[in-house]
Structures are given as C-alpha cells and as structure tokens.
C-alpha cells in the first residue's frame, strides 16, 4: 500500500509515499522510546524555548506550508495561512504558559506539606484527520511536548506531505531525535501501536466509528484516551438577533473549509418569527460563494478533500430530499475536474430525514424550523452529538442562560464556534470525551501525583 497525495481541486497526483514495513515502525518506536526519558528530564524552560523556536519555524515557512496544505487537502490558501499562524500561536501559548499550567499545587491537609505535581506520562500516540492537517496536530503536540511527553503521529492517509512537514518543523526547531515522529503506517496498524508497551496514551480526532475502535483498544490495554469525534453543532437563531451580522456569521461558520469541520454550524435552528427573513438573506449570501482554484484570492468556496467524500455527501443530500427536505439552493455536484460541491441549503428538515440526525461533513446547511426558544433548545439537545453550538440573540443574558442549557462541550453566544489555545475544547455524548487546549488539555496527558510529607 502507498499513500497518495492528490490535489482535490484538479485530481492531479502530487506524490506517493510507501507505507512502512514492520521493521521501519519498530525502528521508529524504539527511537522514540530511547528519547523519552531524556526529554522528560529536560528542564521545562528548555522545552518551552524549543517550542518557541517551533513557532518561529512555522512563521518563517508560513506561505510554503500553507501552499502544501492547499495543494494536498484543498482548503482556501487564505485559510491555510491562518491555520499555520494559529499553530504558531499555540506553540507560543504553551511556551509562555506551560510553567504555570505545570506548577506544583500546594494543598492543605493533615500533612506537614502536601501538594500535587504534574509529571509526563511517556509517549502519546495521536491519530489525526485531514481537515485541519496542521492545527489538529499542533493542538496536541504543543502541550504534550512541553509537558515532557514524546509524541508519535498517525496522520490521515491523504495528507502524507503535511505529516512529514510537521515532523520537519520540530526537527528544524532543534527538538531531539525521537521527541516527535510521524508514523507512515496503515490504519490497520494503529491497534498494534496502541497495544505496544512503549505507547502510554492515545488521542484521536476523527469519526465516531474510529473513536469507538480506538477507545476499545485503549480500554483493553488500560491506557488513557482522549476522543474528539463528530459534531452536528446547532446554530440557534432567535427572533431578536442582529440579522445582518447573524447571516454573515452563519455563512462563515458553515462554509469555512468547505464545511469540513467538526465544529462548523450544521443545524440552523431558526424560530418561525424570523425564519423567512433569515433564509432570504442566507440564501443570497450562500449563492454568492464561488468555487474555483483555492490558490486564487477570488475563490470563496474550496473543493472537498476527496471525490468519495463529496459523493457520500451528495447521497445524504439526495436521500434527505426524497425524505421531504426542500433543496433551497445548490444540492448538486459541480461539473468538471475536482471534488467540488455547490454551496447548499436544505430547508424544512424534520425528524426522519437523514440530514436531521446525521452529520453532513461538507458545504451543506441544514435548516430546521422551531416554534419558539424552548422548541429550538429541545431540537438542539435531541442530537446524539454534543461538540459545540451557538446562540444568536440581542439579549446576551438570554443567550447565556440558553448556553448553560445546551448539551455540548462549548457554546458561543453571538459568535461562531472556534477552538482557542486559552480555552478547553472537547465534546460530550457521541462527540467524544476529554479536553484539548488550555491547562485541561495539557493535564490530560500528565500524571497528577500527590506528594504527602509528614
């Protein structure tokens, strides 16, 4: 088996990389295992200094790395540049805040002295997706490495060049050999890597089925796991919202990265008093999005990452229409080369329709009409997913009250859902468990050890 790097905008094969043989995987795991004790013993200040250098390497090569992201997975070049910059910000954040996040915590007890100290667990395996091929990795790697762990990456098979480029970033920044390695292995080999005694924990961002498999394997091996899985984030539009602003944010939240984001707004739950006005403006804005070469500034809708993903999305849309949803705009493939799908809106989506229950991972907005605020909240919470959500209202106290009642890992009031190194990120229900980012994300992969002294 080989890993093919294919430009989704043109279908052109960019490069091919052979999958590793068992001996190559063993060599990499042995190298990381040998490096782990020394990296953990490295003073925290030195680990932070190297992470600052990684941030500078990212910035020095920003446009080159962004071009690689765009060519390999298809996102708009402007979005790819922003992704690289966000990775650099994450590196800076943990370099600056790592000492505070990892500081001993003094706790009063019956001891003369008692405290909690946070120590690295060892080597952490990251199984990462293609949709944010740099950011998903760095939001794991920055806190994990600063904490004194080593990391190994099994990246998505369609972004092998990004996977290797990330390893090179850490190499250029001066990290020791074995502190971070990319594993060029097949998905079928992941189970064996998790079970390997040299791996101490695993984190995955990906699909619900993949999460269940990783969780089962990690659980059987009694190893910690963190899962960030699918989402079907509600975007609740109330009658008193700022309509113009809400529509602009709705378009950005749904169609960023061609809609291929776990935390994209997917279910637009609109109360009836404002439904007609919202949909009129939303439809006009969506129809103005222009598919094309993602390297060109004038392109506003990127291709999807692969043809098979586009075809799966179209089947979901077609089935939903047969089941009663209304195609307000789009809902068709773009003819010609590339994995393009038209920016689309499905209206009148109701229970029994695929788009009501399933995650649509692409440029399709699902509109569900609600009678009132209570009905909107009930619809939002009826999903098996619980990653993020947003509420749009002129009454921020009202929005904050509803945000507390929304069943999700995060909720934004009058803002699109996003990940931020300063804030914990993760889901509940079928969207996974555990947290990334902030101090909570760093603490997922440390041994919080109690020290008690008489």
C-alpha positions in Angstrom: 0.0 0.0 0.0 1.1 3.6 -0.7 -0.1 6.9 0.5 -1.1 9.1 -2.4 -1.1 12.9 -2.2 -3.7 14.1 -4.6 -4.7 17.7 -5.3 -8.5 17.7 -4.8 -9.0 20.8 -6.9 -7.6 19.1 -10.0 -7.4 15.4 -9.3 -3.6 15.5 -10.1 -1.3 13.1 -8.2 1.3 15.2 -6.4 3.4 12.5 -4.7 3.3 8.9 -3.5 4.8 7.5 -0.3 5.2 3.8 0.5 3.7 2.6 3.7 6.2 1.4 6.3 7.2 -2.2 6.7 7.1 -3.6 10.2 10.8 -3.1 10.7 10.5 0.6 9.9 7.8 1.0 12.5 9.8 -0.9 15.1 12.8 1.3 14.4 10.8 4.5 14.9 9.1 3.3 18.1 12.5 2.2 19.5 14.0 5.6 18.7 11.1 7.4 20.5 11.3 5.1 23.5 15.0 5.7 23.8 14.4 9.5 23.7 11.5 9.6 26.1 13.4 9.6 29.5 15.9 12.3 28.4 13.2 14.5 27.0 11.2 14.2 30.3 14.3 15.1 32.3 15.0 18.1 30.1 14.3 21.3 32.1 10.9 22.7 31.5 12.5 26.1 30.5 14.4 24.3 27.7 11.3 22.5 26.4 9.5 25.9 26.3 12.4 27.5 24.5 12.3 24.8 21.8 8.5 25.3 21.4 9.1 29.0 20.8 11.5 28.1 18.1 8.9 25.8 16.6 6.6 28.8 16.4 9.2 30.8 14.6 9.9 28.0 12.1 6.2 27.9 11.3 6.1 31.6 10.7 9.3 31.6 8.7 7.8 29.0 6.3 4.1 30.1 6.6 3.4 30.5 2.9 5.3 27.4 1.9 3.4 25.3 4.4 0.1 26.9 3.6 0.6 26.1 -0.1 1.3 22.5 0.9 -2.0 22.4 2.9 -4.0 23.9 0.0 -2.5 21.6 -2.7 -2.9 18.4 -0.6 -6.3 18.8 1.1 -7.8 21.7 -0.9 -8.7 24.5 1.6 -8.5 28.1 0.5 -4.9 29.5 0.6 -6.0 32.3 2.9 -7.5 29.8 5.3 -4.4 27.6 5.1 -2.1 30.6 6.0 -4.4 31.4 9.0 -4.1 27.7 10.1 -0.3 27.8 10.1 -0.4 31.1 12.1 -2.8 29.5 14.6 -0.3 26.6 15.1 2.4 29.1 15.9 0.1 30.9 18.4 -0.5 27.5 20.1 3.2 26.9 20.3 3.7 30.4 21.9 0.8 29.8 24.3 2.2 26.7 25.8 5.8 28.0 25.8 4.5 31.0 27.8 2.0 29.3 30.0 3.5 25.8 30.4 5.3 26.6 33.6 2.1 28.0 35.2 0.0 25.0 33.9 2.5 22.5 35.3 3.4 24.2 38.5 3.0 22.2 41.7 -0.3 22.8 43.5 0.0 23.1 47.3 -3.0 21.7 49.1 -3.6 21.9 52.9 -4.1 18.5 54.6 -3.1 16.7 57.7 0.5 16.6 56.4 3.3 18.9 57.2 3.4 19.5 53.4 1.2 18.1 50.7 1.0 19.0 47.0 0.2 17.7 43.5 2.9 17.6 41.0 2.3 17.1 37.2 4.7 14.7 35.5 4.8 13.4 31.9 3.2 10.1 31.1 5.6 9.0 28.4 4.8 8.6 24.7 1.5 9.7 23.3 0.0 8.4 20.0 -2.0 10.9 18.1 -4.4 9.7 15.3 -5.3 12.8 13.4 -7.6 13.8 10.5 -7.1 15.6 7.2 -9.4 18.6 7.5 -7.1 20.8 9.5 -3.9 18.9 8.8 -1.6 21.2 10.8 -3.8 22.6 13.5 -5.2 19.3 14.7 -1.7 18.0 15.2 -0.2 21.1 16.9 -3.0 21.5 19.4 -2.0 18.0 20.5 1.8 18.3 20.1 2.4 21.7 21.7 1.0 20.9 25.2 2.2 17.3 25.0 5.8 18.1 24.3 6.0 21.0 26.7 4.7 18.7 29.4 7.7 16.4 28.8 6.0 13.7 26.8 7.2 12.5 23.4 4.7 12.1 20.6 4.1 9.9 17.6 1.7 10.8 14.8 -0.5 8.6 12.6 -1.9 11.2 10.2 -4.7 10.7 7.7 -3.6 8.8 4.6 -4.4 11.6 2.2 -2.1 14.2 3.8 1.3 12.4 3.9 3.2 15.5 2.9 1.7 17.5 5.7 2.6 14.8 8.1 6.2 14.7 7.1 6.4 18.5 7.1 5.2 18.7 10.7 8.0 16.4 11.8 10.4 18.6 9.9 9.2 21.7 11.7 10.2 20.1 15.1 13.5 18.9 13.6 14.3 22.4 12.4 13.4 23.9 15.7 16.0 21.7 17.4 13.9 19.1 19.1 16.0 16.0 19.8 15.6 13.0 17.5 12.7 10.9 18.7 10.8 13.6 20.6 8.3 13.7 17.8 7.9 11.2 14.9 5.5 10.7 12.1 4.5 7.1 11.5 3.8 6.2 7.9 1.5 3.3 8.8 -1.8 2.0 7.7 -5.0 2.4 9.7 -4.9 -1.4 10.3 -1.7 -1.0 12.2 -3.0 1.5 14.8 -4.4 -1.2 17.1 -0.9 -2.8 17.4 0.7 0.6 18.1 -1.8 1.4 20.9 -1.2 -2.0 22.4 2.6 -1.6 22.3 4.0 -1.1 25.8 6.1 1.8 24.6 2.9 3.8 24.0 1.3 5.2 27.1 -1.8 7.0 25.9 -3.7 7.9 22.7 -5.6 10.9 21.4 -7.8 10.8 18.3 -9.7 13.3 16.3 -11.9 11.6 13.7 -15.1 9.8 13.0 -17.4 8.2 15.6 -16.6 4.6 14.3 -12.8 5.3 14.5 -13.3 6.7 18.0 -15.1 3.6 19.2 -12.3 1.3 17.8 -9.5 3.4 19.4 -11.4 3.6 22.7 -12.0 -0.1 22.8 -8.3 -0.9 22.1 -7.0 1.7 24.6 -9.5 0.5 27.3 -8.5 -3.1 26.9 -4.8 -2.0 27.3 -5.8 0.2 30.3 -4.4 3.3 28.6 -5.8 6.8 28.7 -7.6 8.1 25.6 -9.0 11.4 24.5 -11.5 11.5 21.7 -12.7 14.4 19.6 -15.3 13.0 17.3 -18.1 14.2 15.0 -20.4 17.1 15.6 -23.7 18.5 14.4 -23.5 21.9 16.0 -26.7 23.8 16.4 -26.8 27.4 15.3 -29.9 28.8 17.1 -31.3 31.9 15.5 -33.8 33.8 17.8 -36.2 36.5 16.7 -34.3 39.4 18.3 -30.9 38.7 16.7 -28.9 41.2 14.6 -30.0 39.6 11.3 -27.3 41.0 9.0 -24.5 40.0 11.4 -26.0 36.6 12.1 -26.2 35.8 8.4 -22.6 36.8 7.8 -21.5 34.6 10.7 -23.8 31.8 9.5 -22.1 31.7 6.2 -18.6 31.8 7.7 -19.4 29.1 10.3 -21.0 26.7 7.8 -18.7 27.1 4.7 -15.3 27.6 6.2 -13.0 24.9 4.9 -15.9 23.9 2.5 -17.9 22.9 5.6 -15.4 20.2 6.5 -15.1 21.0 10.2 -16.3 19.1 13.3 -17.3 22.4 14.9 -18.9 24.0 11.8 -22.5 25.1 12.3 -24.5 22.3 10.7 -28.1 22.6 12.1 -29.5 26.0 11.6 -32.4 26.0 14.1 -34.4 29.1 13.3 -37.5 30.3 15.2 -40.5 30.9 12.9 -40.9 34.6 13.5 -37.6 35.3 11.9 -37.3 32.3 9.6 -38.4 33.9 6.3 -36.2 37.0 6.7 -33.2 34.9 7.8 -33.5 32.4 5.0 -33.9 35.1 2.3 -30.6 36.8 3.3 -28.9 33.5 4.0 -29.8 32.1 0.6 -28.5 35.2 -1.2 -25.2 35.1 0.7 -24.7 31.3 0.1 -25.4 31.7 -3.6 -22.6 34.3 -3.9 -19.9 31.8 -2.9 -17.7 31.0 -5.9 -16.0 27.6 -6.2 -12.6 27.6 -8.0 -8.9 27.2 -7.6 -8.3 27.5 -3.9 -4.9 29.2 -4.5 -6.7 32.2 -6.1 -7.9 35.1 -4.0 -11.2 35.4 -5.8 -12.3 31.8 -4.9 -14.6 31.7 -1.9 -15.6 28.0 -1.8 -12.9 25.4 -1.7 -13.3 21.8 -3.1 -13.9 19.0 -0.7 -10.9 16.9 0.2 -11.7 13.8 -1.9 -14.2 12.7 -4.5 -15.5 9.9 -2.4 -16.3 12.3 0.5 -18.2 14.5 -2.0 -20.1 11.6 -3.3 -21.1 10.4 0.2 -22.3 13.9 1.0 -24.4 14.1 -2.2 -26.0 10.8 -1.3 -27.0 12.1 2.1 -28.4 15.2 0.4 -30.3 13.3 -2.2 -31.8 10.9 0.4 -32.8 13.9 2.5 -34.7 15.5 -0.4 -36.5 12.2 -1.1 -37.5 12.1 2.6 -39.1 15.5 2.5 -36.4 18.2 2.8 -36.5 21.1 0.4 -33.5 22.0 -1.7 -33.4 25.8 -1.3 -30.2 26.2 -3.3 -27.3 24.1 -4.6 -27.5 20.4 -3.6 -25.7 19.4 -6.8 -22.1 18.5 -7.8 -20.0 21.0 -9.7 -19.2 19.5 -13.1 -15.6 19.2 -14.3 -12.4 18.4 -12.5 -12.0 18.4 -8.8 -14.1 17.4 -5.7 -16.3 20.4 -5.8 -19.8 20.6 -4.4 -22.1 23.6 -4.6 -22.8 25.6 -1.5 -26.2 24.3 -0.5 -29.2 24.8 1.8 -31.7 22.1 2.8 -34.8 23.6 4.3 -37.7 22.0 6.1 -35.5 19.3 7.6 -37.5 17.2 10.1 -37.2 14.0 12.1 -37.0 11.0 9.8 -34.7 12.9 7.3 -31.0 11.8 7.1 -29.9 15.4 7.4 -31.8 15.7 10.7 -29.8 13.0 12.5 -26.5 12.7 10.6 -23.5 14.9 10.4 -23.2 16.4 6.9 -19.4 17.0 6.5 -19.4 19.4 3.6 -20.8 22.7 2.3 -24.5 22.0 3.1 -26.5 23.9 5.6 -29.5 22.1 7.2 -32.3 24.3 8.3 -34.7 23.2 11.0 -37.6 25.5 11.9 -38.6 25.8 15.5 -41.8 27.3 17.0 -40.0 29.2 19.8 -37.0 29.3 22.1 -38.0 26.3 24.1 -38.6 24.2 20.9 -35.3 25.3 19.5 -33.4 24.2 22.6 -35.2 20.9 22.6 -34.4 20.3 19.0 -30.7 21.2 19.6 -30.4 18.8 22.5 -32.1 15.9 20.7 -29.0 15.2 18.7 -26.7 12.3 19.8 -23.8 14.7 19.2 -22.6 17.3 21.7 -19.5 19.1 20.5 -20.4 22.8 20.2 -23.2 25.2 19.5 -24.0 28.9 19.2 -27.0 31.1 20.1 -27.8 34.3 18.3 -29.8 37.0 20.2 -29.7 40.7 21.1 -30.3 39.7 24.8 -26.9 38.4 26.0 -28.4 37.3 29.3 -30.9 35.2 27.5 -28.2 33.8 25.3 -26.1 32.9 28.3 -29.0 31.2 30.1 -29.7 29.1 27.0 -25.9 28.4 26.6 -25.9 26.7 30.0 -28.8 24.5 29.0 -27.3 23.4 25.7 -25.9 19.9 25.9 -22.4 20.5 24.4 -18.7 20.9 25.3 -18.9 24.6 24.4 -21.4 27.2 23.5 -20.8 30.6 21.9 -23.3 33.5 22.3 -23.3 35.7 19.2 -20.0 34.2 17.9 -19.1 31.2 15.7 -17.7 28.2 17.5 -13.9 28.0 17.3 -11.0 26.4 19.1 -8.7 28.7 21.1 -5.5 27.6 22.9 -6.7 29.6 26.0 -9.9 27.7 26.3 -10.6 23.9 26.8 -12.1 22.2 23.8 -14.0 18.9 23.5 -17.4 17.2 23.4 -19.9 15.1 25.2 -22.2 12.2 24.1 -21.2 10.8 20.7 -18.8 13.7 20.1 -16.2 12.1 22.4 -14.6 12.8 25.8 -11.7 14.5 27.3 -10.4 18.0 26.6 -7.8 19.6 24.4 -6.2 23.0 24.8 -5.9 25.3 27.9 -4.5 23.7 31.0 -7.1 21.0 30.9 -5.7 19.7 27.6 -2.2 19.7 29.0 -3.3 17.8 32.1 -5.0 15.0 30.1 -1.5 13.5 29.5 0.3 14.0 32.8 0.4 12.0 35.9 -1.0 14.3 38.6 0.8 12.8 41.5 0.1 13.5 45.2 3.1 14.1 47.4 2.5 13.9 51.2 5.2 14.8 53.7 4.8 14.4 57.5 
